[in-house]
Amino acid sequence: MIQRFRVLLVGAAFQPRLVLSCCLIDRGWKGRVRVSQCGCMGLCAKGPNVMIYPQKSWFSAVTSEDANDIITRIESMLEK
């Protein structure tokens, strides 16, 4: 069974969302990893936030520069 992940961006994080989406496409993860935006999940004051679901791995105060760390985390989860 193929494991699927959702990367949820919480808050007004257009640029990180664009960077993450491009990185996922470049790596051929389309269909396995989906980037989407959602409403507040209780940490908006620390935002923009990213959560990798269903693992609930959180990143707060995200900028485009954090994309590599997020991609690395997703990659390690895909290898399991």
C-alpha positions as CSV (number, residue, x, y, z in Angstrom):
1,M,0.0,0.0,0.0
2,I,1.3,3.4,-0.9
3,Q,1.6,5.8,2.0
4,R,0.1,9.2,1.3
5,F,0.8,12.5,3.1
6,R,-0.9,15.9,3.2
7,V,1.1,19.0,3.9
8,L,-1.2,21.6,5.5
9,L,-0.3,25.2,5.4
10,V,-2.0,27.2,8.1
11,G,-2.2,31.0,7.7
12,A,-1.3,33.3,4.8
13,A,1.7,31.4,3.5
14,F,1.5,31.8,-0.2
15,Q,5.2,31.8,-1.0
16,P,6.1,28.7,1.1
17,R,3.1,26.9,-0.4
18,L,4.4,27.6,-3.9
19,V,7.9,26.5,-3.1
20,L,6.7,23.3,-1.4
21,S,4.4,22.5,-4.3
22,C,7.2,22.9,-6.9
23,C,9.6,20.8,-4.8
24,L,7.0,18.0,-4.6
25,I,6.4,18.0,-8.3
26,D,10.2,18.1,-9.0
27,R,10.6,14.9,-6.9
28,G,7.7,13.1,-8.5
29,W,5.7,12.9,-5.4
30,K,2.5,14.2,-6.9
31,G,-0.3,11.7,-5.9
32,R,1.7,10.7,-2.8
33,V,2.1,14.1,-1.1
34,R,-0.5,16.9,-1.4
35,V,0.0,20.6,-0.4
36,S,-3.2,22.3,0.7
37,Q,-4.2,25.3,2.8
38,C,-6.5,25.0,5.9
39,G,-7.9,27.2,8.6
40,C,-6.6,27.8,12.1
41,M,-5.6,24.8,14.0
42,G,-4.8,26.6,17.3
43,L,-1.3,27.8,16.5
44,C,-2.0,30.8,14.2
45,A,-0.1,33.1,16.5
46,K,3.1,31.2,15.7
47,G,2.3,31.1,12.0
48,P,2.5,30.6,9.2
49,N,2.5,26.9,10.2
50,V,3.0,23.7,8.3
51,M,1.7,20.3,9.5
52,I,2.6,17.0,7.8
53,Y,-0.5,14.8,8.2
54,P,-1.3,12.2,9.4
55,Q,2.1,12.2,11.3
56,K,1.3,15.6,12.9
57,S,4.8,16.9,12.4
58,W,4.7,20.7,12.9
59,F,6.8,23.6,11.7
60,S,6.0,27.1,12.9
61,A,7.0,30.6,11.6
62,V,7.6,29.0,8.2
63,T,9.3,30.9,5.4
64,S,10.3,29.7,1.9
65,E,13.8,29.0,3.4
66,D,12.3,26.2,5.5
67,A,11.1,24.2,2.4
68,N,14.3,22.0,2.4
69,D,13.8,21.0,6.0
70,I,10.1,20.2,5.4
71,I,11.0,18.2,2.2
72,T,13.7,16.3,4.1
73,R,11.2,15.4,6.8
74,I,8.7,14.2,4.2
75,E,11.4,12.2,2.4
76,S,12.3,10.4,5.6
77,M,8.7,9.5,6.1
78,L,8.3,8.2,2.6
79,E,11.3,5.9,3.1
80,K,9.7,4.1,6.0
